Amino acid sequence: MEHKKIERINELARKKKTEGLTPAEVEEQAALRREYLQEFRKGMEAMLEGVVLKRPDGTLEPLSKKPKGPIQ
């Protein structure tokens, strides 16, 4: 994400605390946050794809996703 966009997110957060945001600024902040989170998740996923587990017997196994199912 561009540095200017991150600065804008921070600027809007500071303004929200001090004087409040206009409806247009609330929408802008939400859109910027969605974009930031999307890029963060994409980067985190890419990093985790490169993780390899070394088993006690010396074999290497790529990290795998847990199957989605009911939470217990």
C-alpha positions, 0 to 999 in steps of 0.5 A: 500500500502506498505510504500516502494512503497509510498517512491518510488512514492515520490522519483520519483516525486522529481527526476522528478522535479530535473533531469527528469525521464527515460522512464522506470521510467515514466512507473514505476511511472504511475503504482505505482500511479494507484496502489495507487489510486486503493487502496485509492478508495477502502479504501474510498468506504469501509469507506463510506459504514459505514456511517449512516445518522440520520434523524430528526425523529431518524431513521437511514439510510445507505448512498446510491450512487447517480444514475448516469445520465447526469450532469446538 
